[in-house]
């Protein structure tokens, strides 16, 4: 499952961070690091972007970027 598929109010842990080069480094700099818990807080009326909570702060991501963040399956938590 990827971050864009997580329903509002649900929490999961990041299993891997995709993207290449500067994009992947930007994700890591924002705190999107494997084994970190993320919670989806809001989805914009048209479905893009989404607002998540990670490491105590709120972050807004485009769906295109959220698709690059892989989440752990519940059995893996």
Residue pairs with C-beta under 8 A, 6 or more apart in sequence:
1 12
1 70
1 71
1 73
2 66
2 67
2 68
2 69
2 70
2 71
3 12
3 14
3 38
3 40
3 50
3 52
3 61
3 66
3 67
3 69
3 71
4 50
4 63
4 66
4 67
6 12
6 38
6 40
6 71
7 40
8 40
8 41
8 42
8 43
9 39
9 40
9 41
10 39
10 40
11 37
11 38
11 39
12 37
12 38
12 71
12 72
12 77
13 35
13 36
13 37
13 38
13 71
13 72
13 76
13 77
14 32
14 33
14 34
14 35
14 36
14 38
14 69
14 70
14 71
14 72
15 34
15 70
15 71
15 72
15 76
16 34
16 69
16 70
17 24
17 27
17 28
17 32
17 33
17 34
17 68
17 69
17 70
18 24
18 68
18 69
18 70
19 26
19 27
19 65
19 68
23 65
23 68
27 65
27 68
27 69
30 54
30 59
31 54
31 55
31 57
31 59
32 38
32 54
32 59
32 69
36 54
36 55
37 54
38 52
38 53
38 54
38 69
38 71
39 52
39 53
39 54
40 50
40 51
40 52
41 51
41 52
41 53
41 58
42 50
42 51
43 50
43 51
44 50
47 63
48 62
48 63
49 60
49 61
49 62
49 63
50 60
50 61
50 63
50 66
51 58
51 59
51 60
52 58
52 59
52 60
52 61
53 59
